[in-house]
């Protein structure tokens, strides 16, 4: 019995040793495999670099969308707590504090589309919240606060959170402009515009046509039949003066909304008149008020309100001004400036005489004598004022020229009402006499959002044709579901485009870049290749289909080999690449 137990113990021990010997190589092998594995951190690692403008920031999805300036393409990158974000001074910054339009230097991993680091560019300049801009010049340049820069369709223009055209930005809009060197990378509208119209231009059988409408000296227009004006958003004191009208009301202008002034409250009285004496140096000067020649040196009876004043003298700069009469007696003393450069544009300023105790008014825009102690003068040569004080008669603007025998044709959108510099023209298709210079076009249609554009007209003796995008329907509750669906579809397209970009596709191979070279605002010469490591993607955002076709009959110097955008499918292909304003010969 004892021997049996001993044999059993020995047998069990042998079996246990054998089992251990069999399992040991596997354990040793697994331990070796674990020892061979190395954990690699990707923090601080990157394989791509770009200097781009921020197009959109999504703090919920933790994604930032960028615009590559050289290609005009957009791409989206993600960020997390390992992404290092710094301001221009190198101080750590939250992504929520970044701003659309900012120019940044971004390093990222192309495969994962993940931001390694992002720095607000130290090479970038920024001009904040200004109205001193001229973005549509027709020659690939823009003026900001008197400085000349390059602008092209690849420049990021943002208005109301969506991509826009430079033509969408009116002179009354406030913008923040960013760039590097002489190139404008982004334009962001910080304060936009709304619209003003009159419920009727007839009161008590008296016409208001020819009277003047004024919004706090910011907008001054001569009233025309069925007019529609753009005005900066905000609160204003509105005045209607002239033709016996003297009406004042407080109005609010909301962005992209139309404010209708109820003219039934306007009272018509016998127009007042004031005696105005013009004292002009040289004494050979000729003075015209509303196109009628008046005598100098003797009092002239002129109605209260605004008038067009023009002073001409050989060898001197022509003066085109607004004259506002508001007192029984006033004296206008002007010493004209000699014309050293015949090509200089006529200066423009506004004269006011609206205090009962005032006996004279004068301007500082030229070498004028001041004999008034209570009149106010606003110089329209100052950029901030020149953008808002204007006459809605486009042909009267300094530098504008009527091109006799030639027209500007407007072909689309069909059945939209067309307003040219505030004056009602008719239903599209329609045309206007060709007048050189920069003009404002407003499109209006019942049930659709009113849209305005800024266009630049040359002095060439050729007809011009303009085709604008279809107007957008007013949103309703039923549209919310479809917009969500569209947004989801756009997001899907964006993702696939990004995947394509990560495989090495470049913007130059994409159809979306086709029309960029044929834009009305032409791209500056130089290197247009994409950044070597920049990831690019084409997102088909339906809100960015805006395009303006501008063709000149018989003109060959606008673009070479240009292609017009045709149909919605073509517009969808354009996506986030520059919205086009293509020019082509008929």
BELHU-V900294 format. One record per backbone hydrogen bond with DSSP energy under -1.0 kcal/mol. NH is the residue of the N-H (numbers start at 1). CO is the residue of the C=O. If there is no record, write none. Layout:
nh=NH co=CO
nh=NH co=CO
This chain:
nh=5 co=1
nh=6 co=2
nh=7 co=3
nh=8 co=4
nh=9 co=5
nh=10 co=6
nh=11 co=7
nh=12 co=8
nh=13 co=9
nh=14 co=10
nh=15 co=11
nh=16 co=12
nh=17 co=13
nh=18 co=14
nh=19 co=15
nh=20 co=16
nh=21 co=17
nh=22 co=18
nh=23 co=19
nh=24 co=20
nh=27 co=23
nh=28 co=24
nh=29 co=25
nh=30 co=26
nh=31 co=27
nh=32 co=28
nh=33 co=29
nh=34 co=30
nh=35 co=31
nh=36 co=32
nh=37 co=33
nh=45 co=42
nh=47 co=108
nh=48 co=108
nh=50 co=106
nh=52 co=104
nh=53 co=67
nh=54 co=102
nh=55 co=65
nh=56 co=65
nh=58 co=63
nh=63 co=58
nh=64 co=77
nh=65 co=56
nh=66 co=75
nh=67 co=53
nh=68 co=73
nh=72 co=68
nh=74 co=537
nh=75 co=66
nh=77 co=64
nh=78 co=113
nh=79 co=62
nh=83 co=80
nh=84 co=116
nh=86 co=118
nh=87 co=91
nh=90 co=87
nh=93 co=85
nh=97 co=94
nh=98 co=95
nh=101 co=54
nh=102 co=99
nh=104 co=52
nh=105 co=119
nh=106 co=50
nh=107 co=117
nh=108 co=48
nh=109 co=114
nh=113 co=109
nh=114 co=109
nh=115 co=78
nh=116 co=107
nh=117 co=107
nh=118 co=84
nh=119 co=105
nh=120 co=86
nh=121 co=103
nh=125 co=179
nh=127 co=177
nh=130 co=175
nh=133 co=131
nh=134 co=143
nh=142 co=149
nh=143 co=134
nh=144 co=147
nh=145 co=132
nh=147 co=144
nh=149 co=142
nh=150 co=182
nh=151 co=140
nh=155 co=152
nh=156 co=185
nh=158 co=187
nh=159 co=162
nh=162 co=159
nh=164 co=157
nh=168 co=165
nh=169 co=166
nh=173 co=170
nh=174 co=191
nh=175 co=130
nh=176 co=188
nh=177 co=127
nh=178 co=186
nh=179 co=125
nh=180 co=183
nh=183 co=180
nh=184 co=150
nh=185 co=178
nh=186 co=178
nh=187 co=156
nh=188 co=176
nh=189 co=158
nh=190 co=174
nh=191 co=174
nh=194 co=231
nh=195 co=257
nh=196 co=229
nh=197 co=259
nh=199 co=261
nh=203 co=206
nh=206 co=203
nh=208 co=201
nh=210 co=223
nh=211 co=208
nh=212 co=241
nh=213 co=221
nh=214 co=239
nh=215 co=219
nh=216 co=237
nh=218 co=215
nh=219 co=215
nh=221 co=213
nh=223 co=211
nh=227 co=224
nh=228 co=422
nh=229 co=196
nh=231 co=194
nh=233 co=192
nh=234 co=253
nh=236 co=251
nh=238 co=249
nh=239 co=214
nh=240 co=247
nh=241 co=212
nh=242 co=245
nh=245 co=242
nh=247 co=240
nh=249 co=238
nh=251 co=236
nh=253 co=234
nh=256 co=193
nh=257 co=254
nh=259 co=195
nh=261 co=197
nh=263 co=261
nh=265 co=262
nh=266 co=263
nh=269 co=244
nh=274 co=302
nh=275 co=328
nh=276 co=300
nh=277 co=330
nh=279 co=332
nh=281 co=334
nh=285 co=282
nh=286 co=312
nh=288 co=310
nh=289 co=292
nh=290 co=308
nh=292 co=289
nh=294 co=287
nh=297 co=278
nh=300 co=276
nh=302 co=274
nh=304 co=272
nh=305 co=325
nh=307 co=323
nh=309 co=321
nh=310 co=288
nh=311 co=319
nh=312 co=286
nh=316 co=313
nh=317 co=337
nh=319 co=311
nh=320 co=347
nh=321 co=309
nh=322 co=349
nh=323 co=307
nh=324 co=351
nh=325 co=305
nh=326 co=353
nh=330 co=275
nh=332 co=277
nh=334 co=279
nh=336 co=281
nh=339 co=315
nh=340 co=338
nh=344 co=341
nh=350 co=378
nh=351 co=322
nh=353 co=324
nh=358 co=355
nh=361 co=331
nh=368 co=366
nh=378 co=350
nh=386 co=382
nh=387 co=383
nh=388 co=385
nh=389 co=385
nh=394 co=392
nh=396 co=393
nh=397 co=394
nh=400 co=397
nh=403 co=434
nh=404 co=402
nh=406 co=403
nh=408 co=432
nh=409 co=464
nh=410 co=430
nh=411 co=466
nh=415 co=428
nh=416 co=413
nh=417 co=444
nh=418 co=426
nh=419 co=442
nh=420 co=423
nh=421 co=440
nh=423 co=420
nh=425 co=418
nh=426 co=418
nh=428 co=416
nh=430 co=410
nh=432 co=408
nh=434 co=406
nh=436 co=401
nh=437 co=457
nh=439 co=455
nh=441 co=453
nh=442 co=419
nh=443 co=451
nh=444 co=417
nh=448 co=445
nh=449 co=472
nh=451 co=443
nh=453 co=441
nh=454 co=167
nh=455 co=439
nh=457 co=437
nh=462 co=460
nh=464 co=407
nh=465 co=551
nh=466 co=409
nh=467 co=549
nh=468 co=412
nh=474 co=447
nh=483 co=479
nh=484 co=480
nh=485 co=481
nh=486 co=482
nh=487 co=483
nh=488 co=484
nh=489 co=485
nh=490 co=486
nh=491 co=487
nh=492 co=488
nh=493 co=489
nh=494 co=490
nh=495 co=491
nh=496 co=492
nh=497 co=493
nh=498 co=494
nh=499 co=495
nh=500 co=496
nh=501 co=497
nh=502 co=498
nh=504 co=501
nh=505 co=500
nh=509 co=506
nh=510 co=507
nh=513 co=510
nh=514 co=511
nh=518 co=515
nh=520 co=581
nh=522 co=520
nh=537 co=74
nh=541 co=539
nh=544 co=541
nh=548 co=580
nh=549 co=467
nh=550 co=582
nh=551 co=465
nh=553 co=463
nh=555 co=552
nh=571 co=567
nh=572 co=568
nh=573 co=569
nh=574 co=570
nh=575 co=571
nh=577 co=574
nh=583 co=518
